[in-house]
Amino acid sequence: MGELRLMKGNEVIAEAAIRAGADGYFGYPITPQSEIMETLMVRKPWEETGMVVLQAESEVASINMVYGGAGCGKKVMTSSSSPGVSLMMEGISYIAGAELPCLIVNIVRGGPGLGTIQPSQADYFQSVKGGGHGDYRLIVLAPNSVQEMNDHVGLGFDLAFKYRNPALILSDGVIGQMMEKVELSDYKPRLTEEEIIEKYGDWAHIGKPANRSQNVVTSLELQSEIMEKRNQHLIEKYASMQEDVMYEEIMTEDAEYLFVAFGSSSRICQKAIELARAEGIKVGLFRPITLFPFATNQLKELGQKMKGILTVEMNAGQMVEDVKLAVECKVPVEWFGRFGGIIPSPQEIVDALKHKIIGG
Amino acid sequence: MTEEIIIAGFGGQGVLSMGKILAYSGVMQNQEVSWMPSYGPEMRGGTANVTVILSDEKISSPIVNTYDTAIILNQPSLDKFEEAVKPGGVLLYDPNGITKPPTRTDIKVFKVEAAEEAAAMGNMKIFNMIVLGAYLKIKPVVKMENVMKGLEKSIPARHHHLLPLNEKAINKGLEVVKEVK
């Protein structure tokens, strides 16, 4: 068993990055995620593991430092909150286009624009549908506990390197600011230069021996025929990610109705299930853990057994589109949410289930 | 056992740290815990609150509508959270600065003169520990030895010489809490 601590979700991201053997963190402060860099600065991992922690001059600089580090085969990351992540979109698209691994953490706040600093899930579309330009996808993880904030850092890096694709942890101020018990991961050593050459020498900008040509990291390709092939390759890669789809089902065995929710909303839905079941309403929860790849097939199979589905999101209805696609609109699917930084209460969710699905 | 608690008052009263000590005490007792602060553009003198949940089972939502216990340290918090106490639940408050005392009759109301006692002890910073002691008298959800371990975990090592003072404050709270009939 690892070390047991009481920590905030944001603090755990920092601790987990050090323990995952990260080589570098580049970021710019923004509420509600500033504790990530603050914790790293207090921990001084450069003295312990050699991990670089740098406050860049902007989010644009941060993501391009990540691009550079990733191009050298390093395990690098950044974190921000919604407006800051919007600033990073060009860089994220480039990294996806150049097929490089990295970890991005978005502790979402209410928008649009500068919005509020309170929790929100309004960046679902931005995270899973692109956000930046061009046909690309991110691997998107949605932790719903402080423990998963720890676990998803290591997992995010592993998936990013497996697919040579940016991975993004989509969370919010509920999970980021909350303290829960967490069992921290064991330390993984950072890779040595020799190990990076051995593992990633076929694409990374590191240690070119005389007997091979240079590796080129770029997202630019002016010949359309080649660019189309590159797009085709990316589409196949994104489709292959289905083998790493993750989801959780709670009290679905006897359920007649289903909540679909991710991240902090899924926690509140669990309380709503307790309240609803106390009134005799058989409702369960389907929680996508990876938002991309999305558990379309699994949700289709489960959803078809339901009388109705309510997606609960702290946004104006985003994931509901993917839920409708998954069940092919063969089951009534409605959305309930609060936004702008308001967190729905468990009772509001039960009431919405009654009005929009059961009585609807 | 599941105990859902809201602690609310002014920023600077030690609301969040009291919640943290309680949560850490739960950890020391091998309970499941969550500590969810109100966060925002808050400052000293503004309102602050934290939801602490202690349970023998996995905690579903860190955010709840109603509470087993409300620990109330100013009037705006009383106005906001009196209604949110579950019927049969507990409301503990410090009457200092309260102009409209609680009126519900379907809950148990307790008061602790924590500000007054802290002043008498010559250190306002231990105010929140007196309140914590009062709470633990009403609801001994964690053993005192685990509270002391929780305190030790929550307070930075450089302040550990203050542990005996904090213990004294907790004991004072145990003594002075009164049920309001």
Interface residues (C-beta under 8 A of the other chain):
Chain A: L4 L6 P32 I117 Q118 G173 V174 Q177 M178 M179 E180 K181 R267 I268 C269 Q270 K271 A272 I273 E274 I343 S345 P346 Q347
Chain B: K20 A23 Y24 V27 E32 V33 S34 W35 M36 P37 Y39 G40 P41 I59 S60 S61 P62 I63 V64 N65 K153
